[in-house]
Amino acid sequence: MSPMADLGAELVVAEGLEKEYRSGPEVVRVLRGVDLTLRAAEVVALVGASGVGKTTLLYILGTLERPTAGRVRFGGEDVLARSEAQLARFRRQEMGFVFQFYNLLGEMSALENAMVPALLLRKSTREARSLAGEALHEVGLGDRVRHRPGELSGGEQQRVAIARALVNRPRLILADEPTGNLDPKTSEVIFDLFLRLQAERGLAFLIATHNPDLARKADRQCRLVEGRIPQGDPRALGM
């Protein structure tokens, strides 16, 4: 459990999220009416079996995909009512994304990788470099800014990815199995880094994970079962 005692107001509210995919004549229902509330400065672990829809839910909450039904409110606003161009800017300003396989550009340095989201928001190269350098220092890579991904360990690469997610000062980080490619000790380091960023920056995190030991460190666990988050599940209530 995180040391933060006072969690903030509602940040993200998902209501009745459904998602279907068509494969020829077959319809695959991945999400079947998901309701979820995430508060400001809260760390929530999203747990569940492989293939149950955790990644799909993260992508919808991050506005990378649209649901078949339901809505997502961020700060009280129905964000999916925005245009695609407006959503792209919204994502870059309000959210950061961390993935299992880092998704770094191999020909670019750690600093250049971390600069990308700031440049996409049309910040100057000078400002982007300053923000990226600050974020890399914050995740403990101040001495590795010129190294390319191939020169870094897996844990260091994931910290570059976290710095990239931080660079535009978002309010929410969505992390999809961020420790799934790391050894247990490094996984602990990465999760503890999330908790430190929660405490120091007031960031909210929604972290999909298969690791029960790490999930227990979150403020709350939400278990996705057959496309739903069962209401009244003690694990979904942080108990």
N, C-alpha and C positions, 0 to 999 in steps of 0.2 A: 504494500500500500504506500502511496506517495505521501510525503510529509506535509503536503499542502492541506490545510484544514478547510478552508473556505473556497468552495468551487463557485464559479461565476454563474451568470444568467444563461438561459438557453442560447446556444450558438447555432446548432444544426438540429432541425426537427424533420425527420422523415415520416411520412404518413402514407400508409397503404401502398408501399412500393411493390409493384409487380413487374416481372421481366420475362418475356417469352422470346424464344428463338425458333425460327422455322428451319427445318432440315428436310427439304422436299415436302411431302405431304404431312410430315410429322411436326408437331408443335412441342417444344421442350420448355416446360415452365421451371424457371430457375428460382425466381423470387415470387412468393405467394402472399403478399400483403405484409411487408415488413414495416413495423413502427419502431423508431429509434430516436432518442433524444441525446444529444451530446452537449454538455455545458462548457462554457469558456474555461480554459485552464484545467480541463479534466483529461486524464489518460484512461482510455477505454480499450480493453483487449477484446477483439472480435475472434471468437474461437468456433471450431466446428470441423467436421470431417472434410477431407479433400473433395472438391467437386460440389460442395454444398451451396456455393454462390457467394463466398466471401469477397472474392475479387470483383465480381459483378456489382455487389453492393458498394464497394469502395469506389468503383468507377462511376456509379450513378451519383453517389454523394459528392464526388469530386467533379461532377458535371461533364465527365469525359464520355458518358453515355446517357441517353434518355431512357426513362422507364417506360414500360408498356402502359402502366397506370400508376397513379399516386403522384405525390409532389415532395419537393425538398425545399424547406425554408432555411435560409441562412440569415441570422440576425433579424428574423421576422419577415424577410422578403422571400416570395416564391421565385427563386433564382432561375428555374427552368422556363419561366416566362420570357426570359431575355433572349435576344438574338444570338446566333453562334458567335458573331464578332464580339458582342458584349460579354458572352460567357468566357471567351478566351482571355479577355482582359481581367475579368473577375477572378478566374483561376490563378492568373499570374500574380495578382495583388493579394488575394486572401488565403490561398492554399499553397502548401508545398507537398510534393510527392516523393516517396522513397520506395524503391522496388527491390525485390530479392536479388536481382542480377545487376544492380548499380546503374546500368544504362549510361555509362560514361563514354565520351568520345575519345577513342584511343590515341588519336594524333594530337590531342590538346593537353596542356598541363592541368594540374589540379585547379590552379587559379582560373584558367580559361574556362574549364568546365563549370566552375561555380559562378562565373560571370554570366552565363547564358541567359538565365531568367531575367536578370536586370536589363540586359541588352534587348530582350524581346519586349520589355516595357518601354523601350526607347530612351533608357537612361544613357547618359554619356559614358564613353569608355572609361573615363577617369573615375566617375562615380561608381560604375559597375566594378571596376578593379578594387576600389576602396571597400565596397560592401562585401565583395567576395573574399578579400584578404581578412577582413574582420570576422567573417563567418568561419573561415578555415582556422583562424586562430582560436575561435571559440570551441571548435570541435577537436582541438589539440593537434592541428596540422600546420601550425604557423611556420615550421621549418621544412615543409614538404611542398610548398606552393608551386615550385617549378617542376616537380616530378610528374611524369605521365602515368596513367593508370597501370601500365605494364610494369612500372617500377615500384608499385605499391602493393602491400599485402591486401587480402580480401577485406579485413577490418578497416584498413586505411581507405580503400576505395569506397566502402560504405560511408565512412565519415565525410569523404568528399561529396558523395551524393546527399548527405544530410546538410552539409554546408550549402550546396546548391539549392536545397529546399528552403533554407533559411534566408537566402540573400535578399528577397523582397519583403522581409519582415511580415510573414503571413500570420493569421490567427489560428490556423488549423494545419496540422501535418497528417496526411493519410499515408500509412506505411503498410505495404503488402508483403508479408513474410520477410521483413527486413533482416532477420537473422537466419533465414532458412538456408543460406549458403555459407554459414560461418560455424566454426567450432564452438563448443559450449562456453569456454572462457571469453572468447571475443563476443559472443552473443550477449553475455552479461554486461560487458563493457558498453555495447551499443545501447542496450535497453536502459542502463543506468544513465547514459548520456541523454536519452529522451527525458528521463525523470528530472535531470538537472536543468534541461532547457524548459521544462514545464515550470519548475520553481523559479528560475531566473528570468525567463521571458514571459511567463504567463501563457504559454502555448497550450493548445489542446491537441491531443493525439488520438487517432483511432488506428489501432495496430492489429492487423490480422496476423495471427500466430498459431502454430501448432504446438508451441512449447508451453506446457502447463506451469512450469516453474516461473517463467517470465510473465505469463498472464496473471499470475497471482500478485505480481508487483504493481499491477495497474490499480487505479481507483475502483474500477468496476470491470466485470467480465460480461459480455453478451454472447450467448451461444446461438448460432444459426443452425436450425434443425429443419430439414425438409422445406427450405425456403422461407422459414418464419423465425422470429425471435420469440419464443414462448413467453407470454406475460406471466409474472409471478414466479419465474425461475429464480431461485435464490442467487445463482451466479450472475444473473442479469441485474440484480439489485445491489451487487457489491457486498453480499453477505458471506 
